[in-house]
Each structure stands twice: as structure tokens, then as C-alpha cells.
Amino acid sequence: MRAIGTASVAAIFWLILALVIDRWLVTPYSPTWANALALDLRIKLPAAELTYPPVSVLVLLILPMILLALYLLPWRQLREGFAWRESLARWCQPWFWLLIAIVLTVVGESIFIVVKDYLPKAVTSIAEKFAVTITLSVFKNYKPLSLTASLSGLLGLVIGTYLFISKGMKEIFD
């Protein structure tokens, strides 16, 4: 349980640090790289709206995965094949669970869209008061991926985030 807490704190810390690195280092010195691929996240609750501003995917995802790859290199066993396979498997786990989080969001919202007409209107109106929007933009003009989901998609994202932290990142901090 302690490793999950450590992984959660590390994930939150990285979200804050990625925003600082993106705004203070990457954007002023290389706006082309900052705008090349950006991720925007908005979560709407009935009483609040949480917005994580657009951050470069290079800083948010690629940089930590490169650092993780360097951390997981089998420095003491460079010639051992099993050590490299184990390192590669540990490096792939966060990617896999991050993909699962996105898939759960899409599946949750797809199920809601299919059964929405058969649910009571009160349930659908409550579910639609919640929303999560994830937008991937390329050079701020082209948006190749935009995901919008209601409560069921938000629950899928929450479950997927928990799996990402508990299974994808926990292994790193054990």
C-alpha cells in the first residue's frame, strides 16, 4: 500500500513539474517543440471544473519514459539477456496501463451511449453533468484526437488511472 501512495505522489508531482518545465523552459526557448504535440485535459464535475492546461507530450510522457529507461538499464548485468528482458518488461508496464486507462474511458462512454436511451432520464441527466475531455493537438491547429466522455467514461478513466498507478508505476517504486 505504501508503494501505491509513493507512486501517486510521484505522478502528481510529475504533472506539476511537467507543467513548470513546459511553461518556463520549453515554451520560451523552443516554442516549436512546445507546440508540436500538446495534451489538454478537462474534468467537469457538477460543483467544479478541473483544467490541466495544454502541455507538451514530449515533456509529459516522452521525457519521463526516457528517464525511466535509463533508470531501468541493467547497469551491473549489461551482458545478461534476462536482465535486459526484465528491464524492458518493467519499462513497458506504464505504457500498457496508460493505454488501458484510455481504453476503459472509451469503453465506458461507449456503453453509456448504447444504454442511454434505456436508462431513466434522471440518471442520464446526472451522468451528463460529469464530463472528461482529452484533446491532443498538433501545432495548436490540428486536433487528431479528441475524447469526450460523461460519468461512465470518467469512471473508466479513474479506474484506469488507479490501474496505471497501482500496476504500472508501483513496480518501479518497489
Summary of the structure (lengths in Angstrom):
residues: 174
radius of gyration: 18.5
end to end distance: 10.5
largest distance: 62.8
contacts: 505
relative contact order: 0.16
helix: 68%
strand: 18%
